[in-house]
Amino acid sequence: MTRTRRIMISVPSNLLKEVDKAVKEENGNRSQFIREAIQMYILERKKCMLREKLKDGYQRMAALNLIIAEEGSDEISLDHYERELAEAE
């Protein structure tokens, strides 16, 4: 099991009231609520970062994809395309 560490945080009183309300509705506790909130935030942040990387990759490859689609798949363009893909990773 993962070792837990105790930390202290400061939150505005109105936010703490909202947390306590949610905790009461879920019959949980503050620590559990905060742990889950942090986990959800980190997961969402990773998803956003991946979306940005994908978006950047698609934008970088758009011009080359258009050239290949218009010209066909000659050997030189295909080699260049594969190199670009490898560099995007």
C-alpha positions as CSV (number, residue, x, y, z in Angstrom):
1,M,0.0,0.0,0.0
2,T,1.2,3.5,-0.7
3,R,2.5,5.4,2.2
4,T,0.5,8.5,3.0
5,R,1.9,11.9,4.2
6,R,0.1,14.5,6.2
7,I,0.2,18.0,4.7
8,M,-1.4,21.3,5.7
9,I,-3.1,23.5,3.1
10,S,-4.9,26.8,3.4
11,V,-8.2,27.3,1.6
12,P,-10.7,30.2,1.7
13,S,-13.5,29.6,4.1
14,N,-16.2,29.6,1.4
15,L,-14.3,26.9,-0.5
16,L,-14.0,24.8,2.7
17,K,-17.8,25.2,3.2
18,E,-18.3,23.8,-0.3
19,V,-15.9,20.9,0.4
20,D,-17.6,20.1,3.7
21,K,-21.0,20.2,2.0
22,A,-19.8,17.7,-0.7
23,V,-18.2,15.5,2.0
24,K,-21.4,15.4,4.0
25,E,-23.5,14.5,0.9
26,E,-21.1,11.6,0.1
27,N,-20.7,10.4,3.6
28,G,-16.9,10.7,3.3
29,N,-14.2,12.8,4.9
30,R,-12.1,15.8,3.9
31,S,-8.9,13.8,3.3
32,Q,-10.6,11.3,1.0
33,F,-12.3,14.2,-0.9
34,I,-9.1,16.1,-1.4
35,R,-7.2,13.0,-2.5
36,E,-9.8,12.2,-5.1
37,A,-9.9,15.9,-6.2
38,I,-6.1,15.9,-6.7
39,Q,-6.2,12.6,-8.6
40,M,-8.9,13.9,-10.9
41,Y,-7.1,17.1,-11.5
42,I,-3.8,15.3,-12.4
43,L,-5.6,12.9,-14.7
44,E,-7.4,15.8,-16.5
45,R,-4.2,17.8,-16.8
46,K,-2.5,14.8,-18.4
47,K,-5.4,14.5,-20.9
48,C,-5.1,18.2,-21.7
49,M,-1.4,17.9,-22.3
50,L,-1.9,14.9,-24.6
51,R,-4.6,16.7,-26.5
52,E,-2.2,19.6,-27.0
53,K,0.6,17.3,-28.2
54,L,-1.8,15.6,-30.7
55,K,-3.1,18.9,-31.9
56,D,0.4,20.2,-32.5
57,G,1.4,17.0,-34.3
58,Y,-1.6,17.1,-36.5
59,Q,-0.9,20.8,-37.4
60,R,2.7,20.1,-38.1
61,M,1.9,17.2,-40.4
62,A,-1.1,18.9,-42.1
63,A,0.9,20.4,-45.0
64,L,2.9,17.2,-45.6
65,N,-0.3,15.1,-45.5
66,L,-1.9,17.4,-48.1
67,I,1.0,17.2,-50.4
68,I,1.0,13.4,-50.2
69,A,-2.7,13.2,-50.8
70,E,-2.5,15.5,-53.8
71,E,0.6,13.9,-55.4
72,G,0.1,10.3,-54.5
73,S,2.7,8.3,-52.6
74,D,6.0,8.7,-54.5
75,E,8.9,7.1,-52.7
76,I,10.7,10.4,-51.7
77,S,7.6,12.0,-50.2
78,L,6.8,8.8,-48.3
79,D,10.3,8.7,-46.8
80,H,10.1,12.3,-45.8
81,Y,6.7,11.7,-44.3
82,E,8.0,8.8,-42.2
83,R,10.9,10.8,-41.0
84,E,8.6,13.6,-39.9
85,L,6.4,11.2,-38.1
86,A,9.4,9.7,-36.2
87,E,10.5,13.2,-35.2
88,A,7.0,14.1,-33.9
89,E,7.2,11.4,-31.3
